[in-house]
Amino acid sequence: MPQNALQVTIKTSHDQLNALPSEQLIYLLLKVAPGESAQRRRAPLNISLVIDRSTSMRGSRLNQVKAAASLVVDKLSAGDNISIVTFSDRAQVVIPSQKVGNKVALVSRINSIIASGATEIYQGLQAGLRELRKERIDEHVSHMILLTDGHTYGDSEQCLLLAKDAAEKGVSMSAFGLGTEWNDEFLDALVAPSGGRSAFIELPQQIIAYLENQIEGLGMMFAQNVQLQYRFPTRVGIRFAFKVSPYVQPVPVEKNILKLGMLEGSTPVTCLLEIGVGPQELGSFLELPYQVSAELIGLENELARVTGKQVLAVVESANTP
């Protein structure tokens, strides 16, 4: 295991707890960053853009998406892989998975995309994942980017199952909702298994900046599959978790694990936790053990771990910091 690959810091809202007969809340801020001596390596990217081309995307919205997709092609290196899938009520592979070579030819294919049909996201996700799997997932940073302006029809559960399966096999996902009709709860749930990002893009002209930022972050990735594992005492549990950096994103609270996604360059992953604490005995100490783990990029996905615990004394009248 790499030594000092991760730097983990935790701040709590309380240094001590009151000995109360009822539940009380404390807040914990977790920060995960690359260690000072950590080696940084760039792994080749394996990117699939999955683009909504339904009728509602017609006009400036689709034009800006095509311009953003062209920028993605321009930003990728010769050793990276790109695939582009469009979907309406069926999926079409516009660019099959391939090394980034003739960028002019790739952009020409992107410009051929036209809008038509309804919105069935599962068809697009399935085709995008199929293209990603043509490459060795463990030898690349494999990531799917979904751009859609609406709700999917009748296949949301299939989409969520696919996202879970993809995450288990090392594929992360981000999703961007365009316009005012997008389903934020669905997109949040879609990216949750891999700890990915979902965001609302209000104006078509903002699409390019969002995708540029996403690709730059993937190219600088230090670690993926960052997780917080915890085993708190009885009557102690996480009420909610919210990632606050490098972007704001709700984090589903699963049994004893939080999936925090990627560690991009030197930018830390920071997460705010609300923890409910049941009655504790006066004079005792509340211990909150944890383990943070992450797969390091460029080291055959070697796993780095940091373990520790927060200890809070239970007193008659506690002072908050």
C-alpha beads as a LAMMPS data file, in Angstrom:
LAMMPS data file: protein, C-alpha beads

321 atoms
320 bonds

1 atom types
1 bond types

-500.0 500.0 xlo xhi
-500.0 500.0 ylo yhi
-500.0 500.0 zlo zhi

Masses

1 110.0

Atoms # bond

1 1 1 0.000 0.000 0.000
2 1 1 1.386 3.476 -0.882
3 1 1 2.550 5.391 2.179
4 1 1 1.012 8.811 2.862
5 1 1 -0.904 8.744 -0.433
6 1 1 -3.966 10.338 1.170
7 1 1 -4.307 13.179 3.638
8 1 1 -7.501 13.051 5.697
9 1 1 -8.640 15.774 8.089
10 1 1 -11.847 15.870 10.132
11 1 1 -13.414 18.755 12.017
12 1 1 -16.396 18.353 14.341
13 1 1 -18.955 20.929 15.438
14 1 1 -18.493 19.790 19.070
15 1 1 -15.432 18.891 21.129
16 1 1 -17.713 17.471 23.827
17 1 1 -21.263 16.157 24.100
18 1 1 -23.952 16.905 26.650
19 1 1 -25.273 13.965 28.652
20 1 1 -28.857 14.417 27.440
21 1 1 -31.845 12.058 27.706
22 1 1 -32.753 12.798 24.066
23 1 1 -31.008 12.706 20.696
24 1 1 -28.661 15.543 19.730
25 1 1 -27.036 16.493 16.427
26 1 1 -23.374 16.999 15.641
27 1 1 -21.753 17.938 12.347
28 1 1 -18.576 16.527 10.883
29 1 1 -16.562 17.997 8.001
30 1 1 -14.413 15.422 6.194
31 1 1 -11.631 16.538 3.852
32 1 1 -9.673 14.112 1.647
33 1 1 -6.677 15.319 -0.380
34 1 1 -3.580 13.821 -2.020
35 1 1 -0.728 13.349 0.438
36 1 1 2.251 15.678 0.153
37 1 1 4.547 12.875 -1.025
38 1 1 1.977 11.231 -3.308
39 1 1 3.099 10.451 -6.849
40 1 1 0.837 11.704 -9.623
41 1 1 0.362 9.810 -12.868
42 1 1 -2.042 10.398 -15.729
43 1 1 -3.987 7.380 -16.902
44 1 1 -5.517 7.419 -20.403
45 1 1 -9.137 8.509 -20.526
46 1 1 -11.962 6.364 -21.878
47 1 1 -14.864 8.767 -22.412
48 1 1 -18.362 8.159 -23.729
49 1 1 -20.625 11.136 -24.384
50 1 1 -24.300 10.142 -24.308
51 1 1 -26.320 12.935 -25.894
52 1 1 -30.072 13.494 -25.897
53 1 1 -31.139 14.314 -29.468
54 1 1 -34.908 14.250 -28.883
55 1 1 -37.091 16.839 -30.608
56 1 1 -36.978 19.200 -27.617
57 1 1 -33.207 19.550 -28.073
58 1 1 -33.669 21.172 -31.498
59 1 1 -32.046 24.550 -32.060
60 1 1 -29.476 26.338 -29.896
61 1 1 -29.490 23.645 -27.220
62 1 1 -28.288 20.876 -29.548
63 1 1 -25.959 23.254 -31.391
64 1 1 -24.211 24.113 -28.131
65 1 1 -24.017 20.424 -27.163
66 1 1 -22.352 19.659 -30.500
67 1 1 -19.892 22.519 -29.975
68 1 1 -19.130 21.200 -26.480
69 1 1 -18.630 17.651 -27.799
70 1 1 -16.216 19.015 -30.405
71 1 1 -14.303 20.758 -27.622
72 1 1 -14.082 17.458 -25.718
73 1 1 -12.506 15.835 -28.774
74 1 1 -10.026 18.715 -29.022
75 1 1 -9.077 18.431 -25.327
76 1 1 -8.360 14.688 -25.433
77 1 1 -4.894 13.300 -26.142
78 1 1 -3.862 10.738 -28.751
79 1 1 -3.750 7.975 -26.115
80 1 1 -7.320 8.648 -24.964
81 1 1 -10.469 6.919 -26.183
82 1 1 -13.695 8.606 -27.241
83 1 1 -17.143 7.343 -28.157
84 1 1 -20.312 9.331 -28.766
85 1 1 -23.839 7.962 -28.559
86 1 1 -27.056 9.854 -29.261
87 1 1 -30.522 8.792 -28.197
88 1 1 -34.170 9.674 -28.593
89 1 1 -36.532 6.687 -28.584
90 1 1 -33.582 4.602 -29.785
91 1 1 -29.806 4.896 -29.559
92 1 1 -27.326 5.563 -32.339
93 1 1 -23.545 5.164 -32.058
94 1 1 -22.238 8.266 -33.830
95 1 1 -18.580 7.579 -33.001
96 1 1 -17.666 4.010 -31.993
97 1 1 -15.019 3.673 -29.283
98 1 1 -11.641 4.589 -30.758
99 1 1 -8.365 6.342 -30.070
100 1 1 -8.480 10.082 -30.607
101 1 1 -6.811 10.390 -33.999
102 1 1 -8.291 12.377 -36.879
103 1 1 -10.062 15.090 -34.913
104 1 1 -11.455 16.776 -38.032
105 1 1 -13.248 13.557 -39.019
106 1 1 -14.589 13.114 -35.481
107 1 1 -15.962 16.667 -35.375
108 1 1 -17.587 16.126 -38.770
109 1 1 -19.516 13.169 -37.348
110 1 1 -20.570 15.244 -34.343
111 1 1 -21.921 17.971 -36.627
112 1 1 -24.108 15.402 -38.395
113 1 1 -26.300 14.923 -35.296
114 1 1 -29.918 16.065 -35.791
115 1 1 -32.834 16.205 -33.347
116 1 1 -35.891 13.941 -33.574
117 1 1 -38.018 11.579 -31.487
118 1 1 -38.889 11.127 -27.809
119 1 1 -36.621 10.627 -24.766
120 1 1 -35.597 7.158 -23.567
121 1 1 -32.355 7.514 -21.655
122 1 1 -31.762 3.817 -20.999
123 1 1 -31.148 3.115 -24.687
124 1 1 -28.376 5.728 -24.721
125 1 1 -26.768 4.642 -21.448
126 1 1 -26.745 1.006 -22.509
127 1 1 -25.050 1.824 -25.819
128 1 1 -22.561 4.171 -24.132
129 1 1 -21.578 1.539 -21.574
130 1 1 -21.180 -1.017 -24.346
131 1 1 -18.706 1.301 -26.098
132 1 1 -16.747 1.947 -22.893
133 1 1 -16.395 -1.784 -22.287
134 1 1 -14.606 -2.235 -25.603
135 1 1 -11.513 -0.981 -23.744
136 1 1 -9.872 -2.365 -20.607
137 1 1 -11.712 -0.562 -17.830
138 1 1 -8.905 -1.180 -15.337
139 1 1 -6.329 0.474 -17.631
140 1 1 -8.267 3.702 -18.161
141 1 1 -10.243 6.358 -16.364
142 1 1 -13.578 5.240 -17.799
143 1 1 -16.327 7.827 -17.568
144 1 1 -19.748 8.369 -19.115
145 1 1 -21.173 11.880 -19.530
146 1 1 -24.934 12.198 -20.033
147 1 1 -26.513 15.375 -21.425
148 1 1 -30.316 15.521 -21.448
149 1 1 -33.080 18.126 -21.269
150 1 1 -35.960 16.021 -20.031
151 1 1 -37.494 13.117 -18.181
152 1 1 -37.062 9.574 -19.367
153 1 1 -40.194 7.563 -20.082
154 1 1 -40.787 4.215 -18.403
155 1 1 -37.174 3.116 -18.060
156 1 1 -35.870 4.985 -15.011
157 1 1 -35.412 1.820 -12.926
158 1 1 -33.445 0.199 -15.749
159 1 1 -31.235 3.291 -15.897
160 1 1 -30.511 3.152 -12.164
161 1 1 -29.682 -0.560 -12.282
162 1 1 -27.324 0.064 -15.208
163 1 1 -25.587 2.885 -13.313
164 1 1 -25.075 0.611 -10.306
165 1 1 -23.673 -2.172 -12.487
166 1 1 -21.370 0.268 -14.287
167 1 1 -20.005 1.640 -10.999
168 1 1 -19.295 -1.867 -9.711
169 1 1 -17.234 -2.498 -12.846
170 1 1 -15.200 0.718 -12.535
171 1 1 -17.161 3.116 -14.757
172 1 1 -18.051 6.485 -13.241
173 1 1 -20.797 8.741 -14.511
174 1 1 -21.764 12.402 -14.589
175 1 1 -25.065 13.845 -15.793
176 1 1 -26.026 17.343 -16.865
177 1 1 -29.624 18.541 -17.080
178 1 1 -30.363 21.195 -19.688
179 1 1 -33.223 23.698 -19.537
180 1 1 -36.112 23.602 -17.068
181 1 1 -37.669 20.159 -17.632
182 1 1 -34.875 17.945 -16.303
183 1 1 -35.445 15.566 -13.391
184 1 1 -32.887 16.471 -10.708
185 1 1 -33.770 13.621 -8.328
186 1 1 -33.373 11.051 -11.092
187 1 1 -30.007 12.408 -12.258
188 1 1 -28.736 12.605 -8.649
189 1 1 -29.680 8.950 -8.171
190 1 1 -28.113 8.019 -11.506
191 1 1 -24.643 9.335 -10.606
192 1 1 -24.773 8.287 -6.931
193 1 1 -23.356 4.728 -7.290
194 1 1 -20.053 6.084 -8.630
195 1 1 -20.050 9.288 -6.556
196 1 1 -20.338 11.305 -9.762
197 1 1 -21.600 14.786 -10.493
198 1 1 -25.000 15.979 -11.632
199 1 1 -25.682 19.614 -12.415
200 1 1 -28.257 21.941 -13.920
201 1 1 -27.138 23.919 -16.968
202 1 1 -29.550 26.819 -17.313
203 1 1 -28.383 28.360 -20.581
204 1 1 -27.186 26.610 -23.759
205 1 1 -24.054 28.770 -23.909
206 1 1 -22.958 27.371 -20.515
207 1 1 -22.719 23.791 -21.810
208 1 1 -19.219 24.238 -23.239
209 1 1 -17.780 25.514 -19.947
210 1 1 -19.314 22.626 -17.963
211 1 1 -17.908 19.967 -20.274
212 1 1 -14.514 21.640 -20.470
213 1 1 -14.321 21.667 -16.672
214 1 1 -15.395 18.014 -16.506
215 1 1 -12.759 16.821 -18.992
216 1 1 -9.994 18.835 -17.324
217 1 1 -10.916 17.297 -13.965
218 1 1 -10.824 13.771 -15.384
219 1 1 -7.433 14.425 -16.963
220 1 1 -5.981 15.537 -13.624
221 1 1 -7.553 12.735 -11.591
222 1 1 -5.398 11.475 -8.718
223 1 1 -7.737 8.806 -7.347
224 1 1 -11.174 7.358 -7.981
225 1 1 -13.769 5.467 -5.967
226 1 1 -13.089 7.522 -2.834
227 1 1 -15.123 6.042 0.022
228 1 1 -15.781 6.701 3.682
229 1 1 -16.467 3.503 5.616
230 1 1 -17.728 3.825 9.173
231 1 1 -19.046 1.624 11.946
232 1 1 -20.591 3.872 14.556
233 1 1 -21.923 2.693 17.947
234 1 1 -25.571 1.872 18.605
235 1 1 -27.861 4.931 18.641
236 1 1 -25.444 6.886 16.440
237 1 1 -26.090 7.349 12.719
238 1 1 -25.553 9.669 9.763
239 1 1 -28.715 11.647 8.981
240 1 1 -27.479 13.197 5.741
241 1 1 -24.256 13.760 3.792
242 1 1 -23.463 16.522 1.335
243 1 1 -20.343 16.874 -0.765
244 1 1 -19.336 20.553 -0.797
245 1 1 -16.140 20.384 -2.854
246 1 1 -15.050 20.176 -5.635
247 1 1 -18.789 20.634 -6.353
248 1 1 -22.002 20.539 -4.351
249 1 1 -23.730 17.157 -4.519
250 1 1 -25.940 15.110 -2.161
251 1 1 -24.358 11.802 -1.116
252 1 1 -26.714 8.871 -0.422
253 1 1 -26.241 7.377 3.043
254 1 1 -25.834 3.645 2.514
255 1 1 -25.155 1.058 5.190
256 1 1 -21.753 1.952 6.690
257 1 1 -20.407 3.540 3.487
258 1 1 -20.416 6.875 1.648
259 1 1 -19.287 6.977 -1.992
260 1 1 -17.491 10.258 -2.610
261 1 1 -16.351 9.843 -6.213
262 1 1 -13.116 11.160 -7.684
263 1 1 -10.152 13.089 -6.304
264 1 1 -9.191 15.552 -9.030
265 1 1 -5.620 16.856 -8.968
266 1 1 -4.856 18.796 -5.801
267 1 1 -8.514 19.734 -5.223
268 1 1 -9.779 18.017 -2.061
269 1 1 -13.037 16.145 -1.702
270 1 1 -14.917 17.730 1.191
271 1 1 -18.099 16.291 2.675
272 1 1 -20.406 17.583 5.419
273 1 1 -22.153 14.989 7.598
274 1 1 -25.053 15.450 10.008
275 1 1 -24.899 12.789 12.719
276 1 1 -27.656 11.950 15.166
277 1 1 -26.393 10.870 18.615
278 1 1 -28.733 9.131 21.033
279 1 1 -28.461 9.400 24.849
280 1 1 -24.907 8.850 26.133
281 1 1 -23.763 8.109 29.674
282 1 1 -22.197 10.961 31.633
283 1 1 -18.422 10.522 31.885
284 1 1 -18.192 8.163 28.905
285 1 1 -16.431 8.766 25.582
286 1 1 -18.125 8.503 22.211
287 1 1 -15.824 6.932 19.606
288 1 1 -16.508 7.374 15.891
289 1 1 -14.154 5.047 13.957
290 1 1 -13.718 5.506 10.207
291 1 1 -11.691 4.406 7.205
292 1 1 -11.147 6.416 4.015
293 1 1 -10.054 4.482 0.938
294 1 1 -9.355 5.368 -2.703
295 1 1 -8.042 3.706 -5.864
296 1 1 -4.890 5.507 -7.002
297 1 1 -4.701 6.333 -10.698
298 1 1 -1.753 4.905 -12.635
299 1 1 -0.790 2.365 -9.977
300 1 1 -2.903 -0.517 -11.292
301 1 1 -5.701 0.967 -9.184
302 1 1 -3.799 0.220 -5.970
303 1 1 -5.880 0.945 -2.906
304 1 1 -4.800 3.592 -0.386
305 1 1 -6.374 3.618 3.087
306 1 1 -6.409 5.939 6.078
307 1 1 -8.009 4.806 9.351
308 1 1 -8.767 6.793 12.471
309 1 1 -11.438 7.778 14.964
310 1 1 -12.953 10.870 16.505
311 1 1 -13.414 10.791 20.285
312 1 1 -15.845 13.076 22.119
313 1 1 -16.202 13.229 25.896
314 1 1 -19.730 13.157 27.341
315 1 1 -20.025 15.856 30.018
316 1 1 -22.743 17.539 32.048
317 1 1 -22.538 20.847 30.183
318 1 1 -20.586 20.860 26.934
319 1 1 -19.117 23.884 25.207
320 1 1 -19.128 24.019 21.418
321 1 1 -15.983 25.372 19.728

Bonds

1 1 1 2
2 1 2 3
3 1 3 4
4 1 4 5
5 1 5 6
6 1 6 7
7 1 7 8
8 1 8 9
9 1 9 10
10 1 10 11
11 1 11 12
12 1 12 13
13 1 13 14
14 1 14 15
15 1 15 16
16 1 16 17
17 1 17 18
18 1 18 19
19 1 19 20
20 1 20 21
21 1 21 22
22 1 22 23
23 1 23 24
24 1 24 25
25 1 25 26
26 1 26 27
27 1 27 28
28 1 28 29
29 1 29 30
30 1 30 31
31 1 31 32
32 1 32 33
33 1 33 34
34 1 34 35
35 1 35 36
36 1 36 37
37 1 37 38
38 1 38 39
39 1 39 40
40 1 40 41
41 1 41 42
42 1 42 43
43 1 43 44
44 1 44 45
45 1 45 46
46 1 46 47
47 1 47 48
48 1 48 49
49 1 49 50
50 1 50 51
51 1 51 52
52 1 52 53
53 1 53 54
54 1 54 55
55 1 55 56
56 1 56 57
57 1 57 58
58 1 58 59
59 1 59 60
60 1 60 61
61 1 61 62
62 1 62 63
63 1 63 64
64 1 64 65
65 1 65 66
66 1 66 67
67 1 67 68
68 1 68 69
69 1 69 70
70 1 70 71
71 1 71 72
72 1 72 73
73 1 73 74
74 1 74 75
75 1 75 76
76 1 76 77
77 1 77 78
78 1 78 79
79 1 79 80
80 1 80 81
81 1 81 82
82 1 82 83
83 1 83 84
84 1 84 85
85 1 85 86
86 1 86 87
87 1 87 88
88 1 88 89
89 1 89 90
90 1 90 91
91 1 91 92
92 1 92 93
93 1 93 94
94 1 94 95
95 1 95 96
96 1 96 97
97 1 97 98
98 1 98 99
99 1 99 100
100 1 100 101
101 1 101 102
102 1 102 103
103 1 103 104
104 1 104 105
105 1 105 106
106 1 106 107
107 1 107 108
108 1 108 109
109 1 109 110
110 1 110 111
111 1 111 112
112 1 112 113
113 1 113 114
114 1 114 115
115 1 115 116
116 1 116 117
117 1 117 118
118 1 118 119
119 1 119 120
120 1 120 121
121 1 121 122
122 1 122 123
123 1 123 124
124 1 124 125
125 1 125 126
126 1 126 127
127 1 127 128
128 1 128 129
129 1 129 130
130 1 130 131
131 1 131 132
132 1 132 133
133 1 133 134
134 1 134 135
135 1 135 136
136 1 136 137
137 1 137 138
138 1 138 139
139 1 139 140
140 1 140 141
141 1 141 142
142 1 142 143
143 1 143 144
144 1 144 145
145 1 145 146
146 1 146 147
147 1 147 148
148 1 148 149
149 1 149 150
150 1 150 151
151 1 151 152
152 1 152 153
153 1 153 154
154 1 154 155
155 1 155 156
156 1 156 157
157 1 157 158
158 1 158 159
159 1 159 160
160 1 160 161
161 1 161 162
162 1 162 163
163 1 163 164
164 1 164 165
165 1 165 166
166 1 166 167
167 1 167 168
168 1 168 169
169 1 169 170
170 1 170 171
171 1 171 172
172 1 172 173
173 1 173 174
174 1 174 175
175 1 175 176
176 1 176 177
177 1 177 178
178 1 178 179
179 1 179 180
180 1 180 181
181 1 181 182
182 1 182 183
183 1 183 184
184 1 184 185
185 1 185 186
186 1 186 187
187 1 187 188
188 1 188 189
189 1 189 190
190 1 190 191
191 1 191 192
192 1 192 193
193 1 193 194
194 1 194 195
195 1 195 196
196 1 196 197
197 1 197 198
198 1 198 199
199 1 199 200
200 1 200 201
201 1 201 202
202 1 202 203
203 1 203 204
204 1 204 205
205 1 205 206
206 1 206 207
207 1 207 208
208 1 208 209
209 1 209 210
210 1 210 211
211 1 211 212
212 1 212 213
213 1 213 214
214 1 214 215
215 1 215 216
216 1 216 217
217 1 217 218
218 1 218 219
219 1 219 220
220 1 220 221
221 1 221 222
222 1 222 223
223 1 223 224
224 1 224 225
225 1 225 226
226 1 226 227
227 1 227 228
228 1 228 229
229 1 229 230
230 1 230 231
231 1 231 232
232 1 232 233
233 1 233 234
234 1 234 235
235 1 235 236
236 1 236 237
237 1 237 238
238 1 238 239
239 1 239 240
240 1 240 241
241 1 241 242
242 1 242 243
243 1 243 244
244 1 244 245
245 1 245 246
246 1 246 247
247 1 247 248
248 1 248 249
249 1 249 250
250 1 250 251
251 1 251 252
252 1 252 253
253 1 253 254
254 1 254 255
255 1 255 256
256 1 256 257
257 1 257 258
258 1 258 259
259 1 259 260
260 1 260 261
261 1 261 262
262 1 262 263
263 1 263 264
264 1 264 265
265 1 265 266
266 1 266 267
267 1 267 268
268 1 268 269
269 1 269 270
270 1 270 271
271 1 271 272
272 1 272 273
273 1 273 274
274 1 274 275
275 1 275 276
276 1 276 277
277 1 277 278
278 1 278 279
279 1 279 280
280 1 280 281
281 1 281 282
282 1 282 283
283 1 283 284
284 1 284 285
285 1 285 286
286 1 286 287
287 1 287 288
288 1 288 289
289 1 289 290
290 1 290 291
291 1 291 292
292 1 292 293
293 1 293 294
294 1 294 295
295 1 295 296
296 1 296 297
297 1 297 298
298 1 298 299
299 1 299 300
300 1 300 301
301 1 301 302
302 1 302 303
303 1 303 304
304 1 304 305
305 1 305 306
306 1 306 307
307 1 307 308
308 1 308 309
309 1 309 310
310 1 310 311
311 1 311 312
312 1 312 313
313 1 313 314
314 1 314 315
315 1 315 316
316 1 316 317
317 1 317 318
318 1 318 319
319 1 319 320
320 1 320 321
